[in-house]
Amino acid sequence: MTANTPQTNPTVYSPATLAKRWECSESHVRKLIRRGELPHFRLGGKLLRIRTFDVEEFEARLTPSSDQEPVPVVTRPRAKRLDIR
């Protein structure tokens, strides 16, 4: 691989590159990290990085296999508005 050839499957992702892969915002990726849902490590004490293994594990948890029933979406009833005057 030459220096100018981009890697198709990096060994680690930054929040920005992972956001591109998932087609979401970088802040969403950072929220997942902050909530502890997505494992990460710090490079040089400052830069957030996510291992490809952890990304694939996270995606596998969210993607039901063909022999599993889809996970139902649970919605909460909306709270009634209080009209305080």
PDB file with one MODEL, atoms N, CA, C and O in Angstrom:
MODEL        1
ATOM      1  N   MET A   1       0.855  -1.179   0.000  1.00  0.00           N
ATOM      2  CA  MET A   1       0.000   0.000   0.000  1.00  0.00           C
ATOM      3  C   MET A   1       0.896   1.235   0.000  1.00  0.00           C
ATOM      4  O   MET A   1       1.839   1.315   0.787  1.00  0.00           O
ATOM      5  N   THR A   2       0.617   2.172  -0.853  1.00  0.00           N
ATOM      6  CA  THR A   2       1.407   3.391  -0.921  1.00  0.00           C
ATOM      7  C   THR A   2       0.884   4.403   0.081  1.00  0.00           C
ATOM      8  O   THR A   2      -0.196   4.230   0.646  1.00  0.00           O
ATOM      9  N   ALA A   3       1.647   5.450   0.295  1.00  0.00           N
ATOM     10  CA  ALA A   3       1.271   6.479   1.270  1.00  0.00           C
ATOM     11  C   ALA A   3       0.008   7.228   0.850  1.00  0.00           C
ATOM     12  O   ALA A   3      -0.707   7.749   1.707  1.00  0.00           O
ATOM     13  N   ASN A   4      -0.279   7.293  -0.441  1.00  0.00           N
ATOM     14  CA  ASN A   4      -1.445   8.034  -0.927  1.00  0.00           C
ATOM     15  C   ASN A   4      -2.711   7.196  -1.035  1.00  0.00           C
ATOM     16  O   ASN A   4      -3.780   7.732  -1.327  1.00  0.00           O
ATOM     17  N   THR A   5      -2.607   5.871  -0.802  1.00  0.00           N
ATOM     18  CA  THR A   5      -3.766   4.998  -0.907  1.00  0.00           C
ATOM     19  C   THR A   5      -4.519   4.995   0.413  1.00  0.00           C
ATOM     20  O   THR A   5      -3.948   4.630   1.441  1.00  0.00           O
ATOM     21  N   PRO A   6      -5.801   5.397   0.413  1.00  0.00           N
ATOM     22  CA  PRO A   6      -6.550   5.397   1.664  1.00  0.00           C
ATOM     23  C   PRO A   6      -6.879   3.973   2.091  1.00  0.00           C
ATOM     24  O   PRO A   6      -7.109   3.097   1.257  1.00  0.00           O
ATOM     25  N   GLN A   7      -6.897   3.757   3.403  1.00  0.00           N
ATOM     26  CA  GLN A   7      -7.268   2.459   3.927  1.00  0.00           C
ATOM     27  C   GLN A   7      -8.774   2.291   3.795  1.00  0.00           C
ATOM     28  O   GLN A   7      -9.527   3.226   4.071  1.00  0.00           O
ATOM     29  N   THR A   8      -9.217   1.123   3.381  1.00  0.00           N
ATOM     30  CA  THR A   8     -10.646   0.896   3.264  1.00  0.00           C
ATOM     31  C   THR A   8     -11.242   0.476   4.601  1.00  0.00           C
ATOM     32  O   THR A   8     -12.419   0.732   4.852  1.00  0.00           O
ATOM     33  N   ASN A   9     -10.465  -0.154   5.453  1.00  0.00           N
ATOM     34  CA  ASN A   9     -10.952  -0.594   6.750  1.00  0.00           C
ATOM     35  C   ASN A   9      -9.886  -0.270   7.801  1.00  0.00           C
ATOM     36  O   ASN A   9      -9.008  -1.094   8.057  1.00  0.00           O
ATOM     37  N   PRO A  10      -9.950   0.911   8.409  1.00  0.00           N
ATOM     38  CA  PRO A  10      -8.915   1.288   9.364  1.00  0.00           C
ATOM     39  C   PRO A  10      -8.973   0.421  10.622  1.00  0.00           C
ATOM     40  O   PRO A  10     -10.007  -0.169  10.937  1.00  0.00           O
ATOM     41  N   THR A  11      -7.856   0.353  11.328  1.00  0.00           N
ATOM     42  CA  THR A  11      -7.835  -0.421  12.570  1.00  0.00           C
ATOM     43  C   THR A  11      -8.433   0.372  13.717  1.00  0.00           C
ATOM     44  O   THR A  11      -8.893  -0.208  14.701  1.00  0.00           O
ATOM     45  N   VAL A  12      -8.430   1.688  13.600  1.00  0.00           N
ATOM     46  CA  VAL A  12      -9.091   2.546  14.586  1.00  0.00           C
ATOM     47  C   VAL A  12      -9.830   3.665  13.866  1.00  0.00           C
ATOM     48  O   VAL A  12      -9.475   4.051  12.752  1.00  0.00           O
ATOM     49  N   TYR A  13     -10.852   4.170  14.514  1.00  0.00           N
ATOM     50  CA  TYR A  13     -11.634   5.284  13.977  1.00  0.00           C
ATOM     51  C   TYR A  13     -11.536   6.473  14.922  1.00  0.00           C
ATOM     52  O   TYR A  13     -11.431   6.310  16.138  1.00  0.00           O
ATOM     53  N   SER A  14     -11.570   7.651  14.357  1.00  0.00           N
ATOM     54  CA  SER A  14     -11.786   8.853  15.152  1.00  0.00           C
ATOM     55  C   SER A  14     -13.302   9.055  15.190  1.00  0.00           C
ATOM     56  O   SER A  14     -14.008   8.463  14.374  1.00  0.00           O
ATOM     57  N   PRO A  15     -13.821   9.865  16.104  1.00  0.00           N
ATOM     58  CA  PRO A  15     -15.260  10.127  16.078  1.00  0.00           C
ATOM     59  C   PRO A  15     -15.737  10.656  14.716  1.00  0.00           C
ATOM     60  O   PRO A  15     -16.842  10.334  14.280  1.00  0.00           O
ATOM     61  N   ALA A  16     -14.915  11.456  14.055  1.00  0.00           N
ATOM     62  CA  ALA A  16     -15.305  12.012  12.752  1.00  0.00           C
ATOM     63  C   ALA A  16     -15.375  10.939  11.670  1.00  0.00           C
ATOM     64  O   ALA A  16     -16.323  10.920  10.885  1.00  0.00           O
ATOM     65  N   THR A  17     -14.385  10.044  11.616  1.00  0.00           N
ATOM     66  CA  THR A  17     -14.408   9.007  10.579  1.00  0.00           C
ATOM     67  C   THR A  17     -15.503   7.981  10.845  1.00  0.00           C
ATOM     68  O   THR A  17     -16.099   7.454   9.905  1.00  0.00           O
ATOM     69  N   LEU A  18     -15.774   7.692  12.113  1.00  0.00           N
ATOM     70  CA  LEU A  18     -16.857   6.765  12.438  1.00  0.00           C
ATOM     71  C   LEU A  18     -18.213   7.390  12.098  1.00  0.00           C
ATOM     72  O   LEU A  18     -19.120   6.694  11.642  1.00  0.00           O
ATOM     73  N   ALA A  19     -18.350   8.687  12.316  1.00  0.00           N
ATOM     74  CA  ALA A  19     -19.584   9.381  11.947  1.00  0.00           C
ATOM     75  C   ALA A  19     -19.826   9.295  10.440  1.00  0.00           C
ATOM     76  O   ALA A  19     -20.967   9.152  10.001  1.00  0.00           O
ATOM     77  N   LYS A  20     -18.770   9.380   9.657  1.00  0.00           N
ATOM     78  CA  LYS A  20     -18.911   9.224   8.203  1.00  0.00           C
ATOM     79  C   LYS A  20     -19.373   7.817   7.856  1.00  0.00           C
ATOM     80  O   LYS A  20     -20.246   7.644   7.006  1.00  0.00           O
ATOM     81  N   ARG A  21     -18.798   6.815   8.504  1.00  0.00           N
ATOM     82  CA  ARG A  21     -19.189   5.421   8.241  1.00  0.00           C
ATOM     83  C   ARG A  21     -20.657   5.197   8.567  1.00  0.00           C
ATOM     84  O   ARG A  21     -21.373   4.540   7.811  1.00  0.00           O
ATOM     85  N   TRP A  22     -21.104   5.741   9.689  1.00  0.00           N
ATOM     86  CA  TRP A  22     -22.481   5.550  10.147  1.00  0.00           C
ATOM     87  C   TRP A  22     -23.444   6.592   9.580  1.00  0.00           C
ATOM     88  O   TRP A  22     -24.650   6.509   9.810  1.00  0.00           O
ATOM     89  N   GLU A  23     -22.930   7.553   8.855  1.00  0.00           N
ATOM     90  CA  GLU A  23     -23.749   8.632   8.301  1.00  0.00           C
ATOM     91  C   GLU A  23     -24.568   9.323   9.396  1.00  0.00           C
ATOM     92  O   GLU A  23     -25.782   9.495   9.290  1.00  0.00           O
ATOM     93  N   CYS A  24     -23.850   9.707  10.446  1.00  0.00           N
ATOM     94  CA  CYS A  24     -24.473  10.437  11.549  1.00  0.00           C
ATOM     95  C   CYS A  24     -23.533  11.584  11.917  1.00  0.00           C
ATOM     96  O   CYS A  24     -22.508  11.789  11.267  1.00  0.00           O
ATOM     97  N   SER A  25     -23.885  12.317  12.948  1.00  0.00           N
ATOM     98  CA  SER A  25     -23.033  13.438  13.357  1.00  0.00           C
ATOM     99  C   SER A  25     -21.916  12.949  14.280  1.00  0.00           C
ATOM    100  O   SER A  25     -22.044  11.929  14.957  1.00  0.00           O
ATOM    101  N   GLU A  26     -20.851  13.685  14.286  1.00  0.00           N
ATOM    102  CA  GLU A  26     -19.732  13.385  15.180  1.00  0.00           C
ATOM    103  C   GLU A  26     -20.186  13.491  16.638  1.00  0.00           C
ATOM    104  O   GLU A  26     -19.726  12.731  17.491  1.00  0.00           O
ATOM    105  N   SER A  27     -21.083  14.429  16.918  1.00  0.00           N
ATOM    106  CA  SER A  27     -21.554  14.585  18.306  1.00  0.00           C
ATOM    107  C   SER A  27     -22.341  13.360  18.765  1.00  0.00           C
ATOM    108  O   SER A  27     -22.318  13.026  19.950  1.00  0.00           O
ATOM    109  N   HIS A  28     -23.045  12.677  17.839  1.00  0.00           N
ATOM    110  CA  HIS A  28     -23.750  11.448  18.203  1.00  0.00           C
ATOM    111  C   HIS A  28     -22.755  10.371  18.635  1.00  0.00           C
ATOM    112  O   HIS A  28     -22.974   9.686  19.634  1.00  0.00           O
ATOM    113  N   VAL A  29     -21.675  10.222  17.889  1.00  0.00           N
ATOM    114  CA  VAL A  29     -20.636   9.248  18.239  1.00  0.00           C
ATOM    115  C   VAL A  29     -20.054   9.596  19.606  1.00  0.00           C
ATOM    116  O   VAL A  29     -19.855   8.712  20.440  1.00  0.00           O
ATOM    117  N   ARG A  30     -19.781  10.874  19.840  1.00  0.00           N
ATOM    118  CA  ARG A  30     -19.233  11.299  21.134  1.00  0.00           C
ATOM    119  C   ARG A  30     -20.218  11.047  22.281  1.00  0.00           C
ATOM    120  O   ARG A  30     -19.800  10.728  23.394  1.00  0.00           O
ATOM    121  N   LYS A  31     -21.513  11.187  22.019  1.00  0.00           N
ATOM    122  CA  LYS A  31     -22.515  10.890  23.050  1.00  0.00           C
ATOM    123  C   LYS A  31     -22.502   9.410  23.407  1.00  0.00           C
ATOM    124  O   LYS A  31     -22.599   9.054  24.582  1.00  0.00           O
ATOM    125  N   LEU A  32     -22.383   8.544  22.400  1.00  0.00           N
ATOM    126  CA  LEU A  32     -22.297   7.107  22.664  1.00  0.00           C
ATOM    127  C   LEU A  32     -21.082   6.779  23.511  1.00  0.00           C
ATOM    128  O   LEU A  32     -21.145   5.923  24.394  1.00  0.00           O
ATOM    129  N   ILE A  33     -19.979   7.455  23.245  1.00  0.00           N
ATOM    130  CA  ILE A  33     -18.761   7.261  24.029  1.00  0.00           C
ATOM    131  C   ILE A  33     -18.976   7.753  25.458  1.00  0.00           C
ATOM    132  O   ILE A  33     -18.638   7.060  26.418  1.00  0.00           O
ATOM    133  N   ARG A  34     -19.532   8.939  25.592  1.00  0.00           N
ATOM    134  CA  ARG A  34     -19.753   9.544  26.904  1.00  0.00           C
ATOM    135  C   ARG A  34     -20.683   8.691  27.776  1.00  0.00           C
ATOM    136  O   ARG A  34     -20.478   8.573  28.984  1.00  0.00           O
ATOM    137  N   ARG A  35     -21.714   8.096  27.142  1.00  0.00           N
ATOM    138  CA  ARG A  35     -22.659   7.258  27.879  1.00  0.00           C
ATOM    139  C   ARG A  35     -22.105   5.865  28.168  1.00  0.00           C
ATOM    140  O   ARG A  35     -22.751   5.075  28.857  1.00  0.00           O
ATOM    141  N   GLY A  36     -20.926   5.558  27.653  1.00  0.00           N
ATOM    142  CA  GLY A  36     -20.308   4.262  27.902  1.00  0.00           C
ATOM    143  C   GLY A  36     -20.826   3.150  27.005  1.00  0.00           C
ATOM    144  O   GLY A  36     -20.559   1.977  27.267  1.00  0.00           O
ATOM    145  N   GLU A  37     -21.560   3.492  25.956  1.00  0.00           N
ATOM    146  CA  GLU A  37     -22.117   2.494  25.050  1.00  0.00           C
ATOM    147  C   GLU A  37     -21.119   2.054  23.985  1.00  0.00           C
ATOM    148  O   GLU A  37     -21.264   0.982  23.398  1.00  0.00           O
ATOM    149  N   LEU A  38     -20.116   2.873  23.741  1.00  0.00           N
ATOM    150  CA  LEU A  38     -19.121   2.577  22.712  1.00  0.00           C
ATOM    151  C   LEU A  38     -17.734   2.672  23.347  1.00  0.00           C
ATOM    152  O   LEU A  38     -17.301   3.755  23.738  1.00  0.00           O
ATOM    153  N   PRO A  39     -17.030   1.523  23.449  1.00  0.00           N
ATOM    154  CA  PRO A  39     -15.681   1.557  24.043  1.00  0.00           C
ATOM    155  C   PRO A  39     -14.737   2.423  23.223  1.00  0.00           C
ATOM    156  O   PRO A  39     -14.873   2.536  22.005  1.00  0.00           O
ATOM    157  N   HIS A  40     -13.787   3.028  23.907  1.00  0.00           N
ATOM    158  CA  HIS A  40     -12.828   3.905  23.235  1.00  0.00           C
ATOM    159  C   HIS A  40     -11.530   3.936  24.026  1.00  0.00           C
ATOM    160  O   HIS A  40     -11.447   3.383  25.123  1.00  0.00           O
ATOM    161  N   PHE A  41     -10.537   4.576  23.473  1.00  0.00           N
ATOM    162  CA  PHE A  41      -9.299   4.854  24.200  1.00  0.00           C
ATOM    163  C   PHE A  41      -8.797   6.214  23.760  1.00  0.00           C
ATOM    164  O   PHE A  41      -9.242   6.764  22.752  1.00  0.00           O
ATOM    165  N   ARG A  42      -7.877   6.737  24.521  1.00  0.00           N
ATOM    166  CA  ARG A  42      -7.300   8.048  24.195  1.00  0.00           C
ATOM    167  C   ARG A  42      -5.891   7.846  23.667  1.00  0.00           C
ATOM    168  O   ARG A  42      -5.093   7.104  24.241  1.00  0.00           O
ATOM    169  N   LEU A  43      -5.605   8.509  22.578  1.00  0.00           N
ATOM    170  CA  LEU A  43      -4.296   8.459  21.950  1.00  0.00           C
ATOM    171  C   LEU A  43      -3.558   9.731  22.345  1.00  0.00           C
ATOM    172  O   LEU A  43      -4.023  10.838  22.075  1.00  0.00           O
ATOM    173  N   GLY A  44      -2.413   9.566  22.981  1.00  0.00           N
ATOM    174  CA  GLY A  44      -1.658  10.733  23.419  1.00  0.00           C
ATOM    175  C   GLY A  44      -2.353  11.480  24.541  1.00  0.00           C
ATOM    176  O   GLY A  44      -2.063  12.652  24.779  1.00  0.00           O
ATOM    177  N   GLY A  45      -3.265  10.816  25.230  1.00  0.00           N
ATOM    178  CA  GLY A  45      -3.952  11.437  26.352  1.00  0.00           C
ATOM    179  C   GLY A  45      -5.089  12.363  25.971  1.00  0.00           C
ATOM    180  O   GLY A  45      -5.819  12.829  26.845  1.00  0.00           O
ATOM    181  N   LYS A  46      -5.257  12.640  24.688  1.00  0.00           N
ATOM    182  CA  LYS A  46      -6.270  13.607  24.294  1.00  0.00           C
ATOM    183  C   LYS A  46      -7.201  13.113  23.192  1.00  0.00           C
ATOM    184  O   LYS A  46      -8.418  13.270  23.301  1.00  0.00           O
ATOM    185  N   LEU A  47      -6.654  12.522  22.139  1.00  0.00           N
ATOM    186  CA  LEU A  47      -7.439  12.143  20.975  1.00  0.00           C
ATOM    187  C   LEU A  47      -8.250  10.880  21.225  1.00  0.00           C
ATOM    188  O   LEU A  47      -7.704   9.865  21.657  1.00  0.00           O
ATOM    189  N   LEU A  48      -9.560  10.938  20.954  1.00  0.00           N
ATOM    190  CA  LEU A  48     -10.427   9.769  21.101  1.00  0.00           C
ATOM    191  C   LEU A  48     -10.273   8.865  19.896  1.00  0.00           C
ATOM    192  O   LEU A  48     -10.248   9.332  18.757  1.00  0.00           O
ATOM    193  N   ARG A  49     -10.169   7.565  20.150  1.00  0.00           N
ATOM    194  CA  ARG A  49     -10.098   6.581  19.080  1.00  0.00           C
ATOM    195  C   ARG A  49     -10.965   5.388  19.459  1.00  0.00           C
ATOM    196  O   ARG A  49     -11.094   5.051  20.636  1.00  0.00           O
ATOM    197  N   ILE A  50     -11.562   4.750  18.448  1.00  0.00           N
ATOM    198  CA  ILE A  50     -12.428   3.602  18.639  1.00  0.00           C
ATOM    199  C   ILE A  50     -11.894   2.471  17.771  1.00  0.00           C
ATOM    200  O   ILE A  50     -11.702   2.650  16.568  1.00  0.00           O
ATOM    201  N   ARG A  51     -11.652   1.308  18.371  1.00  0.00           N
ATOM    202  CA  ARG A  51     -11.114   0.174  17.617  1.00  0.00           C
ATOM    203  C   ARG A  51     -12.173  -0.382  16.666  1.00  0.00           C
ATOM    204  O   ARG A  51     -13.363  -0.372  16.980  1.00  0.00           O
ATOM    205  N   THR A  52     -11.739  -0.862  15.515  1.00  0.00           N
ATOM    206  CA  THR A  52     -12.639  -1.462  14.539  1.00  0.00           C
ATOM    207  C   THR A  52     -13.401  -2.625  15.160  1.00  0.00           C
ATOM    208  O   THR A  52     -14.590  -2.800  14.895  1.00  0.00           O
ATOM    209  N   PHE A  53     -12.727  -3.414  15.979  1.00  0.00           N
ATOM    210  CA  PHE A  53     -13.374  -4.536  16.658  1.00  0.00           C
ATOM    211  C   PHE A  53     -14.572  -4.050  17.472  1.00  0.00           C
ATOM    212  O   PHE A  53     -15.640  -4.661  17.423  1.00  0.00           O
ATOM    213  N   ASP A  54     -14.404  -2.954  18.222  1.00  0.00           N
ATOM    214  CA  ASP A  54     -15.489  -2.417  19.038  1.00  0.00           C
ATOM    215  C   ASP A  54     -16.626  -1.864  18.182  1.00  0.00           C
ATOM    216  O   ASP A  54     -17.795  -1.979  18.550  1.00  0.00           O
ATOM    217  N   VAL A  55     -16.284  -1.267  17.045  1.00  0.00           N
ATOM    218  CA  VAL A  55     -17.303  -0.751  16.118  1.00  0.00           C
ATOM    219  C   VAL A  55     -18.138  -1.911  15.584  1.00  0.00           C
ATOM    220  O   VAL A  55     -19.366  -1.839  15.560  1.00  0.00           O
ATOM    221  N   GLU A  56     -17.464  -2.986  15.153  1.00  0.00           N
ATOM    222  CA  GLU A  56     -18.174  -4.135  14.603  1.00  0.00           C
ATOM    223  C   GLU A  56     -19.033  -4.822  15.661  1.00  0.00           C
ATOM    224  O   GLU A  56     -20.135  -5.278  15.359  1.00  0.00           O
ATOM    225  N   GLU A  57     -18.541  -4.900  16.898  1.00  0.00           N
ATOM    226  CA  GLU A  57     -19.338  -5.483  17.988  1.00  0.00           C
ATOM    227  C   GLU A  57     -20.573  -4.627  18.259  1.00  0.00           C
ATOM    228  O   GLU A  57     -21.665  -5.160  18.455  1.00  0.00           O
ATOM    229  N   PHE A  58     -20.410  -3.319  18.270  1.00  0.00           N
ATOM    230  CA  PHE A  58     -21.533  -2.405  18.500  1.00  0.00           C
ATOM    231  C   PHE A  58     -22.574  -2.575  17.400  1.00  0.00           C
ATOM    232  O   PHE A  58     -23.771  -2.660  17.677  1.00  0.00           O
ATOM    233  N   GLU A  59     -22.119  -2.625  16.162  1.00  0.00           N
ATOM    234  CA  GLU A  59     -23.039  -2.790  15.033  1.00  0.00           C
ATOM    235  C   GLU A  59     -23.762  -4.133  15.108  1.00  0.00           C
ATOM    236  O   GLU A  59     -24.948  -4.216  14.788  1.00  0.00           O
ATOM    237  N   ALA A  60     -23.060  -5.181  15.526  1.00  0.00           N
ATOM    238  CA  ALA A  60     -23.672  -6.505  15.622  1.00  0.00           C
ATOM    239  C   ALA A  60     -24.769  -6.529  16.682  1.00  0.00           C
ATOM    240  O   ALA A  60     -25.774  -7.221  16.518  1.00  0.00           O
ATOM    241  N   ARG A  61     -24.585  -5.784  17.761  1.00  0.00           N
ATOM    242  CA  ARG A  61     -25.613  -5.721  18.812  1.00  0.00           C
ATOM    243  C   ARG A  61     -26.862  -5.027  18.297  1.00  0.00           C
ATOM    244  O   ARG A  61     -27.967  -5.338  18.742  1.00  0.00           O
ATOM    245  N   LEU A  62     -26.708  -4.100  17.373  1.00  0.00           N
ATOM    246  CA  LEU A  62     -27.840  -3.346  16.854  1.00  0.00           C
ATOM    247  C   LEU A  62     -28.523  -4.014  15.673  1.00  0.00           C
ATOM    248  O   LEU A  62     -29.660  -3.675  15.348  1.00  0.00           O
ATOM    249  N   THR A  63     -27.852  -4.953  15.028  1.00  0.00           N
ATOM    250  CA  THR A  63     -28.383  -5.596  13.830  1.00  0.00           C
ATOM    251  C   THR A  63     -28.849  -7.001  14.185  1.00  0.00           C
ATOM    252  O   THR A  63     -28.025  -7.872  14.464  1.00  0.00           O
ATOM    253  N   PRO A  64     -30.167  -7.236  14.179  1.00  0.00           N
ATOM    254  CA  PRO A  64     -30.635  -8.589  14.482  1.00  0.00           C
ATOM    255  C   PRO A  64     -30.245  -9.556  13.368  1.00  0.00           C
ATOM    256  O   PRO A  64     -30.266  -9.207  12.187  1.00  0.00           O
ATOM    257  N   SER A  65     -29.889 -10.776  13.766  1.00  0.00           N
ATOM    258  CA  SER A  65     -29.564 -11.779  12.751  1.00  0.00           C
ATOM    259  C   SER A  65     -30.854 -12.273  12.114  1.00  0.00           C
ATOM    260  O   SER A  65     -31.943 -12.007  12.624  1.00  0.00           O
ATOM    261  N   SER A  66     -30.739 -12.982  11.019  1.00  0.00           N
ATOM    262  CA  SER A  66     -31.918 -13.405  10.269  1.00  0.00           C
ATOM    263  C   SER A  66     -32.794 -14.377  11.050  1.00  0.00           C
ATOM    264  O   SER A  66     -33.987 -14.482  10.762  1.00  0.00           O
ATOM    265  N   ASP A  67     -32.240 -15.095  12.033  1.00  0.00           N
ATOM    266  CA  ASP A  67     -33.043 -16.040  12.795  1.00  0.00           C
ATOM    267  C   ASP A  67     -33.672 -15.421  14.044  1.00  0.00           C
ATOM    268  O   ASP A  67     -34.387 -16.104  14.778  1.00  0.00           O
ATOM    269  N   GLN A  68     -33.415 -14.154  14.289  1.00  0.00           N
ATOM    270  CA  GLN A  68     -33.989 -13.471  15.449  1.00  0.00           C
ATOM    271  C   GLN A  68     -35.161 -12.604  15.031  1.00  0.00           C
ATOM    272  O   GLN A  68     -35.218 -12.088  13.914  1.00  0.00           O
ATOM    273  N   GLU A  69     -36.082 -12.462  15.950  1.00  0.00           N
ATOM    274  CA  GLU A  69     -37.191 -11.537  15.733  1.00  0.00           C
ATOM    275  C   GLU A  69     -36.662 -10.114  15.859  1.00  0.00           C
ATOM    276  O   GLU A  69     -35.766  -9.871  16.668  1.00  0.00           O
ATOM    277  N   PRO A  70     -37.182  -9.176  15.092  1.00  0.00           N
ATOM    278  CA  PRO A  70     -36.761  -7.782  15.252  1.00  0.00           C
ATOM    279  C   PRO A  70     -37.129  -7.282  16.649  1.00  0.00           C
ATOM    280  O   PRO A  70     -38.163  -7.648  17.207  1.00  0.00           O
ATOM    281  N   VAL A  71     -36.278  -6.457  17.183  1.00  0.00           N
ATOM    282  CA  VAL A  71     -36.526  -5.886  18.500  1.00  0.00           C
ATOM    283  C   VAL A  71     -37.598  -4.813  18.357  1.00  0.00           C
ATOM    284  O   VAL A  71     -37.444  -3.881  17.568  1.00  0.00           O
ATOM    285  N   PRO A  72     -38.697  -4.943  19.125  1.00  0.00           N
ATOM    286  CA  PRO A  72     -39.751  -3.935  18.986  1.00  0.00           C
ATOM    287  C   PRO A  72     -39.304  -2.580  19.535  1.00  0.00           C
ATOM    288  O   PRO A  72     -38.538  -2.501  20.495  1.00  0.00           O
ATOM    289  N   VAL A  73     -39.789  -1.551  18.920  1.00  0.00           N
ATOM    290  CA  VAL A  73     -39.488  -0.204  19.384  1.00  0.00           C
ATOM    291  C   VAL A  73     -40.487   0.147  20.473  1.00  0.00           C
ATOM    292  O   VAL A  73     -41.698   0.091  20.259  1.00  0.00           O
ATOM    293  N   VAL A  74     -39.984   0.502  21.620  1.00  0.00           N
ATOM    294  CA  VAL A  74     -40.849   0.849  22.743  1.00  0.00           C
ATOM    295  C   VAL A  74     -40.930   2.364  22.830  1.00  0.00           C
ATOM    296  O   VAL A  74     -39.913   3.051  22.929  1.00  0.00           O
ATOM    297  N   THR A  75     -42.127   2.861  22.793  1.00  0.00           N
ATOM    298  CA  THR A  75     -42.302   4.306  22.906  1.00  0.00           C
ATOM    299  C   THR A  75     -43.045   4.608  24.190  1.00  0.00           C
ATOM    300  O   THR A  75     -43.924   3.854  24.608  1.00  0.00           O
ATOM    301  N   ARG A  76     -42.691   5.697  24.798  1.00  0.00           N
ATOM    302  CA  ARG A  76     -43.379   6.131  26.006  1.00  0.00           C
ATOM    303  C   ARG A  76     -44.545   7.017  25.612  1.00  0.00           C
ATOM    304  O   ARG A  76     -44.466   7.761  24.635  1.00  0.00           O
ATOM    305  N   PRO A  77     -45.634   6.938  26.378  1.00  0.00           N
ATOM    306  CA  PRO A  77     -46.742   7.845  26.083  1.00  0.00           C
ATOM    307  C   PRO A  77     -46.309   9.280  26.347  1.00  0.00           C
ATOM    308  O   PRO A  77     -45.521   9.547  27.254  1.00  0.00           O
ATOM    309  N   ARG A  78     -46.821  10.180  25.560  1.00  0.00           N
ATOM    310  CA  ARG A  78     -46.465  11.586  25.720  1.00  0.00           C
ATOM    311  C   ARG A  78     -47.086  12.131  26.995  1.00  0.00           C
ATOM    312  O   ARG A  78     -48.221  11.797  27.337  1.00  0.00           O
ATOM    313  N   ALA A  79     -46.357  12.947  27.676  1.00  0.00           N
ATOM    314  CA  ALA A  79     -46.864  13.586  28.890  1.00  0.00           C
ATOM    315  C   ALA A  79     -47.882  14.649  28.516  1.00  0.00           C
ATOM    316  O   ALA A  79     -47.778  15.302  27.478  1.00  0.00           O
ATOM    317  N   LYS A  80     -48.859  14.804  29.381  1.00  0.00           N
ATOM    318  CA  LYS A  80     -49.857  15.844  29.134  1.00  0.00           C
ATOM    319  C   LYS A  80     -49.233  17.203  29.388  1.00  0.00           C
ATOM    320  O   LYS A  80     -48.409  17.371  30.286  1.00  0.00           O
ATOM    321  N   ARG A  81     -49.636  18.153  28.593  1.00  0.00           N
ATOM    322  CA  ARG A  81     -49.135  19.514  28.779  1.00  0.00           C
ATOM    323  C   ARG A  81     -49.824  20.147  29.969  1.00  0.00           C
ATOM    324  O   ARG A  81     -51.031  20.000  30.159  1.00  0.00           O
ATOM    325  N   LEU A  82     -49.063  20.834  30.745  1.00  0.00           N
ATOM    326  CA  LEU A  82     -49.620  21.591  31.853  1.00  0.00           C
ATOM    327  C   LEU A  82     -49.738  23.046  31.437  1.00  0.00           C
ATOM    328  O   LEU A  82     -48.767  23.661  30.997  1.00  0.00           O
ATOM    329  N   ASP A  83     -50.900  23.570  31.577  1.00  0.00           N
ATOM    330  CA  ASP A  83     -51.127  24.963  31.217  1.00  0.00           C
ATOM    331  C   ASP A  83     -51.086  25.791  32.497  1.00  0.00           C
ATOM    332  O   ASP A  83     -52.097  25.986  33.171  1.00  0.00           O
ATOM    333  N   ILE A  84     -49.891  26.267  32.805  1.00  0.00           N
ATOM    334  CA  ILE A  84     -49.712  27.049  34.031  1.00  0.00           C
ATOM    335  C   ILE A  84     -49.696  28.529  33.674  1.00  0.00           C
ATOM    336  O   ILE A  84     -48.854  28.995  32.907  1.00  0.00           O
ATOM    337  N   ARG A  85     -50.631  29.242  34.240  1.00  0.00           N
ATOM    338  CA  ARG A  85     -50.708  30.678  33.979  1.00  0.00           C
ATOM    339  C   ARG A  85     -50.863  31.435  35.248  1.00  0.00           C
ATOM    340  O   ARG A  85     -50.946  32.663  35.228  1.00  0.00           O
TER     341      ARG A  85
ENDMDL
END
